[in-house]
Amino acid sequence: VQLQASGGGLVQPGGSLKLSCAASGFAFSSIWLYWIRQAPGKGAEWISAMNIQGNHEYYAESVKGRFTISADAATNTLILQMNNLRPEDTAQYYCAGDKWWNYGMRSKKEEYDYWGQGTQVTVSS
């Protein structure tokens, strides 16, 4: 089982980034897929989730309207399109998977069935 996030980098406020998460070793299309982030000195924050089979997607209020989650079942890739980025979006971003929808109540690695390596996003002028 492997999840590998990529696509992070340095971007100016108002800019955009697209994160990808390559998944392998589990039934990608049949579980819930999540993005979680952790800013320096802060706790981890759930920001988005989706389920391909049920065609559901959810967002934290902090990113709603700016971020879009999607997935390519053919390539087992989870995507997070981030627009209108703000300095407070600076964080390490992680992708994760779980059999269940957790209503955005879980943000720790040990609370998920699958957890990937993160990618750093820095929003600064």
Residue, then its C-alpha position, 0 to 999 in steps of 0.5 A: v500500500q502506498l500513497q505519495a503526494s506531490g505538486g507542492g511548492l512556493v506560490q504567491p498569495g492569490g496563486s494556484l497549485k495542483l496537488s496529486c496523490a498517486a495511490s497503489g495497493f488498495a481499492f482506490s475507487s471503493i474507499w473515502l479519499y482525504w486531504i489533510r494538512q498541518a501547518p507549522g506549530k499547529g494541529a493537523e486539519w482535515i480539509s477535503a474528502m471524496n468518495i468516487q463510487g458515491n460521488h460525494e465530496y466535502y470541504a472544510e469551511s477554510v477552503k470551501g470555494r477555493f479548493t477542488i478535490s477530484a480523482d482519476a480512477a483510471t490512474n488511481t490518482l487523487i487531486l487537489q486543485m488549490n486556487n486563490l491561495r492565502p498565507e494561512d494555507t501554508a502547510q504540509y499536505y497529506c493524502a489519506g484513505d479510509k473505509w469510512w467517511n469520518y465527517g471531517m472529525r479525523s486528522k491524525k495519521e493513526e486514525y486512517d487506514y492509509w496515509g501518504q507522505g506529504t508535500q509542502v505548500t508555502v504561500s508567501s510573497 
